Structures are given as structure tokens and as C-alpha cells.
Amino acid sequence: MRTLHRTALLAAVALAPAAPLPAQRAPVAFVDVTVLPMDRERRLEHRTVVVADGRIRAVGPVAEVAVPAAATRIDGRGRFLLPGFAEMHAHLPAADAPPELVERVLFLYVANGVTTARGMLGNPMHLALRDSIARGQLLGPRLFVAGPALSGTTARSPEEGRRLVAEQHAAGYDHVKIQEGLSLATYDAIAAAARAAPIRFAGHVPDAVTLAHALESGQATVDHFDNFAATLDADGEVTDAEVDALMAATRAAGVWVVPTMALWETFRSTEPVASLQQRPELRYVPRSWVESWSVAVANLRRNAADPAPGARELEIRRRVLKAAADGGVGLLYGTDSPQLFSVPGFSIHREAQAMAGAGLSPFQILAAGTRNIADFYGARADFGTVDVGRRADLLLLEADPLVDIAHLQRRAGVMVAGRWLPEAEIQRRLEDVAAR
């Protein structure tokens, strides 16, 4: 299977002001909780965090923060509060998806603490979806959405590329999706038009565009580490010096990466389809998805009779991911859900284990899904950390994820835009999704 190439833009374009958050009927107070603020690696014990009107209004020691009389009190003893997570490589439902399916997919994200998502292949319906969530009319993560992909069939010339960028910018999309098949001239025209608009551009690195050119072109992310392994392994040998040099070039260019390691573990591993089909989270997605994924993976396994090249690619990707995390390259959390057994929301836990397997620390993994997202958008004052004034997108856990990243799965509840969902309600809704 041909490696996918996706990229997205520099954070030089300022984040547009967020739509007003829905008003809350009563404040919420997390009392005597351990806060993981994610501004740096630390724990703030015995804290009270007060939320009202979709924002964090107070954070401080229990003895110093007054809980409003009308507040809903959440017992934080023995629990850990951190910012909500992001899915920076999501594929939102198609334009013709039934409304019920759209709502269930959005809930799967929220149920797992995903409070921000970047759609990477869009249509006009996603604009309405984004705005409905922002107005509080629909429960889901805050969305940043792309327009229809720009590819070799939709942008066949520099002129067409420039026109499509202008149209998508005028329509209000958050970024432009680059797809395969673009000529170098058309790609460059799209990049120039996006910078001038300004609108972020994101997506694949077409065959006619090298990784070096992508790093020089004003893109902000390379998703899946596309072209990294091929560039490093061009002569059949990958040295530490080559890896470090590429990381330095990536960092100097201001490029962020979205590893999607768990997906590549599925692509390149030898795990049988029957084993993948036993994943418990599959009960929350349509059976047709599972059947389609099973056929696709079976074809991958059949076409890769020799597992050695796939194993080598995975080894290189793990080295690159570890070097990126340790070398100051910006990492953004993403899983390419829903794709090949990557179930929306649940896939963040698969990704966490894959990143840990590459040698990343729990804090590096958590940062990739929280504060790094805000930094990418130039919006640290708005979200991504637990502090006064930030959006009340929060994840409450029963155990410390800085000790074991697997503790991300031990939810006590999720807050999205100030709306509190205790674990009992999450489980009830998940059972309803599974039943349907």
C-alpha cells in the first residue's frame, strides 16, 4: 500500500475568535483534586477548580477557593484533572451520513475526553456541524474543518489551485486539504495563495513535492511522518546523525508532526485480521465499517508477503518519533480516525500505547494532545492548559496518567465547553450507541 502523505500549516495565521460558549445553568466545582495543568510537568495537589459559563473561573488550594453555593460539587479526592485531548487528524462523517450517525461519532470522541478535533477531509456540512457545536446545539468536540480536498483531479493547474483556495477561504473553512496528484507548480500556487489569503493548508505531500520542499513551503505539520522514513532510508542505512539532522531541519522550519503511530502499527504489523476484530471498541461503530476495514487489512497482509520491509519502516518511525519528542519538534496528537480499526475517541488510547512503545514519556504524550495543540493555533490563553480563563474542556481521571499513560482510560468524567458528563452518563450513552 502506498504511504499516505499529509501536511498542515504554519501557526503564523492567527486563530479566529471562538464562538460564544453556551451558558451553564450552574457552576461546577472540582473539589480537592490533583490538577495536571500541563503548562509544565507538575502536579498541583488539593486544588479546587471552579467552572462557570464554559470557562475556568478559579484554580487554587482548597482552603483558598470558595465554592459558589449553587455549584455542582465533584469530589476530586484521589482523582486527577487535566485538559481535554485533541484529535488532530480526524475524518468527520460524510455529507450524506444520517444525522444519528453523526451525533454518535461526535459522542465517541467526547466520551474519551477528546474535546477538540481537526477534520482533514471536508465538505459544506462540516461548516454547519462546527457552528452547531460552537452554539451548544450539538454535543461534540470543538471543530477545525477543511474544505474538499485539492488533488490532481480537482486542481489540475496553478490557476485552478488558486481559485479553489480563494473559494474555500471565502466559505469559512479553517484550512485547505492537500491531496495526492498535484504538480509541483500547482502545489506551489496553492501554498502561495493560502499564505496570502490567509488560510492554513494541510494534507498530503504529493509525489512531485519532496519532504525538503514541504518543509520550506510554509506547511505546519507533516502527518504520519510521511516521507521521513523514505528520506532517511534512501541508501538502506539510517544513522543517528541523519535522524538528528532531519529533526533539526524540521524544527528550524517550524513544522509540526502528527505521528498517527497506532495506525501505522496496523498498516505494517502482522497482526491477523481476526485479532483486530476482537477489539472491544468495535461495538460502537457500524458493522459495515468493520467489514470494510477487515477486507482492507486482509489485502494489506496478502500484498506484503515479506513482513521485513514493514517491520523496518515501523522501527524507523519509532526512532523518528522518539528523536522528534526529545529534539524539540512539535508533536500533535492524531490518529486518522475512523480508519482501519481506529475507532473515534477510543483510538487515542491506542495511540498513547504506540507512542509509549516508541519511548516517549507520559508527559510528552499528554503534551502532544493538550498544550501543544493550543500552541499550534497560537491560543495558549484560550485552551490546552488548566488555568483561569481557559475553556472548560477537561478530563477527570481516577489514576495519575503521569505514572502510567494507560490511566487515560480510567475516566471519572469529561467536561466539554463547561458541560459535565460523569462516567455513569458516558457509559449509559455508550451502551445506547452499541445497541443501535
C-alpha positions as CSV (number, residue, x, y, z in Angstrom):
1,M,0.0,0.0,0.0
2,R,1.3,3.4,-0.9
3,T,2.3,5.6,2.1
4,L,-0.1,8.4,2.8
5,H,1.3,11.9,2.9
6,R,-0.5,14.7,4.8
7,T,0.7,18.1,5.9
8,A,-0.8,21.2,7.6
9,L,0.2,24.8,8.1
10,L,2.3,27.2,10.0
11,A,0.9,28.8,13.1
12,A,1.6,32.2,11.6
13,V,-2.0,32.6,10.8
14,A,-3.8,33.7,13.9
15,L,-6.6,31.6,15.4
16,A,-10.0,33.1,14.7
17,P,-12.0,34.2,17.8
18,A,-14.1,31.3,19.2
19,A,-17.9,31.5,19.0
20,P,-19.6,32.2,22.3
21,L,-19.8,29.2,24.6
22,P,-23.2,28.1,25.8
23,A,-24.2,29.4,29.2
24,Q,-24.3,26.9,32.0
25,R,-27.3,26.6,34.4
26,A,-25.0,26.3,37.4
27,P,-21.3,26.5,38.2
28,V,-19.3,23.2,38.6
29,A,-16.6,22.8,41.2
30,F,-14.0,20.0,41.3
31,V,-13.0,19.9,45.0
32,D,-9.8,18.6,46.4
33,V,-8.5,17.3,43.1
34,T,-4.9,16.9,41.9
35,V,-4.5,19.2,38.9
36,L,-2.1,18.4,36.0
37,P,-2.1,21.9,34.5
38,M,0.1,20.9,31.5
39,D,2.0,24.2,31.4
40,R,4.9,22.1,32.5
41,E,5.4,18.7,34.1
42,R,4.0,19.1,37.6
43,R,1.1,18.2,39.9
44,L,-0.9,20.7,42.0
45,E,-2.5,18.7,44.9
46,H,-5.5,19.5,46.9
47,R,-6.9,22.1,44.5
48,T,-10.4,23.4,43.8
49,V,-11.3,24.3,40.2
50,V,-14.4,26.3,39.6
51,V,-16.1,26.4,36.2
52,A,-18.9,28.8,35.1
53,D,-20.2,29.8,31.7
54,G,-17.9,27.5,29.9
55,R,-14.7,28.8,31.4
56,I,-12.4,28.1,34.3
57,R,-13.1,30.8,36.8
58,A,-10.8,29.8,39.7
59,V,-8.0,27.4,40.4
60,G,-6.3,27.3,43.9
61,P,-5.8,25.5,47.1
62,V,-8.9,24.0,48.7
63,A,-8.7,26.4,51.7
64,E,-8.5,29.5,49.5
65,V,-11.1,28.9,46.8
66,A,-14.7,29.5,47.7
67,V,-17.2,27.1,46.1
68,P,-20.3,29.0,44.9
69,A,-23.4,28.0,46.8
70,A,-25.3,26.9,43.6
71,A,-22.3,24.9,42.2
72,T,-22.4,21.2,41.4
73,R,-19.6,19.8,43.6
74,I,-17.4,17.0,42.0
75,D,-15.4,15.0,44.6
76,G,-11.8,15.2,43.4
77,R,-10.1,13.2,46.2
78,G,-7.7,10.7,44.7
79,R,-8.5,12.0,41.2
80,F,-6.6,13.9,38.5
81,L,-7.8,16.8,36.4
82,L,-6.1,17.7,33.1
83,P,-7.1,19.5,29.9
84,G,-9.3,17.7,27.3
85,F,-7.5,15.9,24.5
86,A,-7.4,16.7,20.8
87,E,-7.7,14.5,17.7
88,M,-5.7,16.4,15.1
89,H,-6.3,14.0,12.2
90,A,-9.9,13.2,12.1
91,H,-12.2,12.3,9.2
92,L,-15.6,13.6,10.1
93,P,-18.8,11.9,8.7
94,A,-19.6,12.3,5.0
95,A,-22.1,14.8,3.8
96,D,-24.7,12.1,3.3
97,A,-24.3,10.4,6.7
98,P,-27.5,10.1,8.7
99,P,-27.8,12.7,11.5
100,E,-28.0,9.9,14.1
101,L,-24.6,8.5,12.9
102,V,-23.0,12.0,13.0
103,E,-24.2,12.5,16.6
104,R,-22.9,9.1,17.7
105,V,-19.5,9.6,16.1
106,L,-19.1,13.0,17.8
107,F,-20.1,11.5,21.1
108,L,-17.5,8.8,20.8
109,Y,-14.9,11.5,20.7
110,V,-16.3,13.3,23.7
111,A,-16.7,10.1,25.7
112,N,-13.0,9.5,25.5
113,G,-12.0,13.1,26.5
114,V,-11.5,14.4,23.0
115,T,-12.7,18.0,23.2
116,T,-11.0,19.4,20.1
117,A,-10.8,17.8,16.6
118,R,-9.3,18.8,13.3
119,G,-11.2,17.5,10.3
120,M,-8.9,16.6,7.5
121,L,-11.3,16.0,4.6
122,G,-14.3,18.2,4.5
123,N,-17.5,19.3,2.9
124,P,-20.0,22.2,3.5
125,M,-21.9,20.1,6.0
126,H,-18.9,20.3,8.3
127,L,-19.1,24.1,8.4
128,A,-22.7,23.7,9.8
129,L,-21.5,21.0,12.2
130,R,-18.7,23.2,13.5
131,D,-21.1,26.1,14.1
132,S,-23.8,23.9,15.7
133,I,-21.3,22.6,18.2
134,A,-20.0,26.1,19.0
135,R,-23.5,27.3,19.6
136,G,-24.2,24.5,22.0
137,Q,-26.8,22.9,19.8
138,L,-24.9,19.7,19.4
139,L,-22.6,17.8,21.8
140,G,-19.2,17.3,20.2
141,P,-15.6,18.4,20.3
142,R,-14.7,21.9,19.1
143,L,-14.0,21.5,15.4
144,F,-11.5,22.9,12.9
145,V,-12.6,21.8,9.5
146,A,-11.0,21.5,6.0
147,G,-12.7,22.0,2.7
148,P,-13.0,19.4,-0.1
149,A,-9.5,18.1,-1.0
150,L,-7.3,19.7,-3.6
151,S,-5.9,16.9,-5.7
152,G,-4.6,16.2,-9.2
153,T,-8.1,15.8,-10.4
154,T,-9.7,18.8,-8.7
155,A,-6.8,21.3,-9.1
156,R,-5.3,20.4,-12.5
157,S,-3.4,23.7,-12.9
158,P,-2.0,26.5,-10.8
159,E,-4.9,28.7,-11.8
160,E,-7.4,26.1,-10.6
161,G,-5.5,25.7,-7.3
162,R,-5.5,29.4,-6.6
163,R,-9.2,29.6,-7.4
164,L,-10.1,26.8,-5.0
165,V,-8.1,28.3,-2.2
166,A,-9.9,31.6,-2.6
167,E,-13.3,29.8,-2.7
168,Q,-12.6,27.8,0.4
169,H,-11.3,30.8,2.3
170,A,-14.4,32.8,1.4
171,A,-16.6,29.9,2.5
172,G,-15.1,29.9,6.0
173,Y,-13.1,26.7,6.2
174,D,-10.3,26.6,8.7
175,H,-7.7,25.0,6.4
176,V,-7.2,23.7,2.9
177,K,-6.6,19.9,2.5
178,I,-3.8,19.0,0.1
179,Q,-4.3,15.6,-1.7
180,E,-2.2,13.5,-4.0
181,G,-1.5,14.1,-7.7
182,L,-0.7,17.8,-7.6
183,S,2.1,19.0,-9.9
184,L,4.8,21.0,-8.2
185,A,3.7,24.2,-9.9
186,T,0.1,23.7,-8.7
187,Y,1.2,22.9,-5.2
188,D,3.4,26.0,-5.0
189,A,0.5,28.1,-6.3
190,I,-1.8,26.7,-3.7
191,A,0.8,27.3,-0.9
192,A,1.3,30.9,-2.0
193,A,-2.5,31.6,-2.3
194,A,-3.0,30.1,1.2
195,R,-0.4,32.2,2.7
196,A,-1.8,35.3,1.1
197,A,-5.4,34.6,2.0
198,P,-4.5,33.7,4.8
199,I,-5.8,30.2,5.3
200,R,-3.9,27.2,6.6
201,F,-3.1,24.5,4.1
202,A,-2.9,20.9,5.2
203,G,-2.7,17.4,3.8
204,H,-0.5,15.1,1.7
205,V,2.9,15.7,0.2
206,P,2.3,14.8,-3.5
207,D,4.8,12.7,-5.3
208,A,6.1,15.8,-7.2
209,V,6.9,17.5,-3.9
210,T,9.8,16.3,-1.8
211,L,9.9,16.4,2.0
212,A,12.6,19.1,1.9
213,H,10.4,21.3,-0.3
214,A,7.4,20.7,2.0
215,L,9.5,21.9,5.0
216,E,10.4,25.0,3.0
217,S,6.9,25.8,1.8
218,G,5.1,27.2,4.9
219,Q,3.3,24.0,5.9
220,A,2.9,23.5,9.6
221,T,2.6,19.7,10.0
222,V,3.6,16.5,8.4
223,D,1.0,13.9,9.3
224,H,2.0,10.2,9.7
225,F,5.7,11.3,9.4
226,D,5.2,10.8,5.7
227,N,8.4,10.8,3.6
228,F,10.5,10.8,6.8
229,A,11.3,7.1,6.7
230,A,11.8,7.1,2.9
231,T,14.1,10.1,3.0
232,L,16.2,8.6,5.8
233,D,16.3,5.1,4.3
234,A,17.1,6.2,0.8
235,D,20.5,4.4,0.9
236,G,19.4,1.5,3.0
237,E,21.1,2.8,6.2
238,V,19.7,5.1,8.8
239,T,22.2,6.7,11.1
240,D,21.6,8.7,14.3
241,A,23.3,11.7,12.7
242,E,20.9,11.6,9.8
243,V,17.9,11.4,12.1
244,D,19.1,14.3,14.2
245,A,19.8,16.4,11.1
246,L,16.3,15.9,9.8
247,M,14.8,16.7,13.2
248,A,16.9,19.9,13.3
249,A,15.6,20.8,9.8
250,T,12.0,20.1,10.8
251,R,12.3,22.2,14.0
252,A,14.1,25.1,12.2
253,A,11.3,25.1,9.6
254,G,8.6,25.4,12.3
255,V,6.9,22.3,11.1
256,W,4.8,20.2,13.5
257,V,4.1,16.5,13.0
258,V,1.1,14.3,13.7
259,P,2.6,10.8,14.1
260,T,-0.6,8.6,13.9
261,M,1.7,5.7,15.1
262,A,-1.1,3.3,16.0
263,L,-2.5,3.4,12.5
264,W,0.9,2.6,11.1
265,E,1.2,-0.3,13.5
266,T,-2.0,-1.7,11.9
267,F,-0.7,-1.0,8.4
268,R,2.7,-2.6,8.8
269,S,2.3,-5.2,11.5
270,T,1.5,-8.8,11.0
271,E,-1.4,-8.9,13.5
272,P,-4.2,-11.1,12.0
273,V,-7.5,-9.6,11.0
274,A,-9.2,-12.0,13.4
275,S,-7.3,-10.4,16.2
276,L,-8.1,-6.9,15.2
277,Q,-11.8,-7.8,15.0
278,Q,-11.7,-8.6,18.7
279,R,-11.1,-5.1,19.8
280,P,-13.9,-4.2,22.3
281,E,-14.4,-0.7,20.9
282,L,-15.7,-2.0,17.6
283,R,-19.1,-2.5,19.2
284,Y,-19.6,1.3,18.9
285,V,-19.2,1.6,15.1
286,P,-21.3,0.3,12.3
287,R,-20.7,-3.3,11.3
288,S,-20.2,-2.1,7.7
289,W,-17.1,-0.2,8.8
290,V,-15.6,-3.3,10.5
291,E,-16.3,-5.4,7.4
292,S,-14.6,-2.8,5.1
293,W,-11.6,-2.4,7.4
294,S,-11.3,-6.2,7.6
295,V,-11.1,-6.5,3.8
296,A,-8.6,-3.7,3.5
297,V,-6.3,-5.1,6.2
298,A,-6.5,-8.6,4.7
299,N,-5.4,-7.1,1.3
300,L,-2.5,-5.4,3.0
301,R,-1.4,-8.6,4.7
302,R,-1.7,-10.5,1.4
303,N,0.2,-7.9,-0.6
304,A,3.0,-7.8,2.0
305,A,4.1,-11.4,1.8
306,D,7.5,-10.4,3.2
307,P,6.9,-8.7,6.6
308,A,10.5,-7.5,6.8
309,P,10.1,-4.1,5.0
310,G,7.1,-3.2,7.1
311,A,8.9,-4.1,10.3
312,R,11.9,-1.9,9.2
313,E,9.6,1.0,8.4
314,L,8.0,0.7,11.9
315,E,11.4,0.7,13.5
316,I,12.4,3.8,11.7
317,R,9.2,5.6,12.5
318,R,9.7,4.8,16.2
319,R,13.2,6.2,16.1
320,V,12.0,9.3,14.4
321,L,9.1,9.8,16.9
322,K,11.5,9.5,19.8
323,A,14.0,11.8,18.2
324,A,11.3,14.4,17.5
325,A,10.0,14.3,21.0
326,D,13.4,14.7,22.6
327,G,14.7,17.1,19.9
328,G,12.0,19.8,20.3
329,V,10.0,19.1,17.2
330,G,6.3,20.0,17.9
331,L,4.2,16.9,18.2
332,L,0.4,17.0,17.7
333,Y,-1.9,14.1,18.7
334,G,-3.8,12.5,15.9
335,T,-5.0,9.0,14.9
336,D,-6.6,9.3,11.4
337,S,-9.9,8.0,12.9
338,P,-12.0,6.4,11.7
339,Q,-9.7,4.4,9.6
340,L,-8.7,0.7,9.7
341,F,-9.8,-0.2,13.2
342,S,-9.1,3.3,14.5
343,V,-12.4,4.0,16.3
344,P,-13.2,7.6,17.0
345,G,-12.2,8.6,20.5
346,F,-11.0,5.2,21.5
347,S,-8.1,5.5,19.1
348,I,-6.4,8.0,21.4
349,H,-5.7,5.2,23.8
350,R,-4.2,3.0,21.0
351,E,-2.0,6.0,20.0
352,A,-0.9,6.6,23.6
353,Q,0.4,3.0,23.8
354,A,2.1,3.2,20.4
355,M,3.9,6.5,21.5
356,A,4.9,4.9,24.8
357,G,6.3,2.0,22.8
358,A,8.5,4.4,20.9
359,G,10.0,5.6,24.2
360,L,8.0,8.8,24.8
361,S,7.4,9.7,28.5
362,P,3.8,10.1,29.7
363,F,4.2,13.9,29.9
364,Q,5.4,14.1,26.3
365,I,2.4,12.1,25.2
366,L,0.0,14.2,27.2
367,A,1.5,17.4,26.0
368,A,1.0,16.4,22.4
369,G,-2.7,16.1,23.0
370,T,-3.2,19.2,25.1
371,R,-0.9,22.3,25.4
372,N,0.8,21.6,22.0
373,I,-2.5,21.9,20.2
374,A,-3.1,25.3,21.7
375,D,0.5,26.3,20.8
376,F,0.0,25.2,17.3
377,Y,-3.0,27.5,17.0
378,G,-1.4,30.3,18.9
379,A,-4.1,30.0,21.6
380,R,-2.5,29.0,24.8
381,A,-4.5,31.7,26.6
382,D,-7.7,30.0,25.4
383,F,-7.3,26.3,25.9
384,G,-4.8,23.5,26.3
385,T,-3.9,24.0,30.0
386,V,-5.8,24.2,33.3
387,D,-5.8,27.8,34.3
388,V,-8.1,30.7,35.0
389,G,-9.9,31.9,31.8
390,R,-9.3,28.8,29.8
391,R,-12.1,26.9,28.1
392,A,-13.6,24.4,30.4
393,D,-12.6,21.3,28.3
394,L,-11.4,18.9,31.0
395,L,-10.8,15.2,31.6
396,L,-11.1,13.8,35.2
397,L,-9.3,10.5,35.8
398,E,-9.2,8.0,38.6
399,A,-5.5,7.5,38.4
400,D,-2.4,9.5,37.5
401,P,-1.5,9.4,33.8
402,L,2.0,10.8,34.6
403,V,2.7,7.5,36.3
404,D,1.2,5.3,33.6
405,I,-0.2,6.7,30.3
406,A,-2.7,3.8,30.3
407,H,-4.5,5.6,33.1
408,L,-6.0,7.8,30.4
409,Q,-8.6,5.1,30.1
410,R,-9.6,5.3,33.8
411,R,-12.2,8.1,33.4
412,A,-14.3,9.6,36.1
413,G,-15.9,12.0,33.7
414,V,-15.4,14.6,30.9
415,M,-16.2,18.3,30.7
416,V,-16.7,19.8,27.2
417,A,-17.3,23.5,26.9
418,G,-18.3,23.6,30.5
419,R,-20.8,20.7,30.2
420,W,-20.1,17.9,32.8
421,L,-20.5,14.3,31.8
422,P,-20.0,11.9,34.7
423,E,-18.7,8.4,33.8
424,A,-22.1,6.9,34.6
425,E,-23.7,9.0,32.0
426,I,-20.9,8.3,29.5
427,Q,-21.4,4.6,30.0
428,R,-25.2,4.8,29.6
429,R,-24.8,6.7,26.3
430,L,-22.1,4.3,25.1
431,E,-24.4,1.3,25.7
432,D,-27.1,3.1,23.7
433,V,-24.7,3.6,20.8
434,A,-23.7,0.0,20.9
435,A,-27.4,-1.1,21.0
436,R,-28.2,0.9,17.9
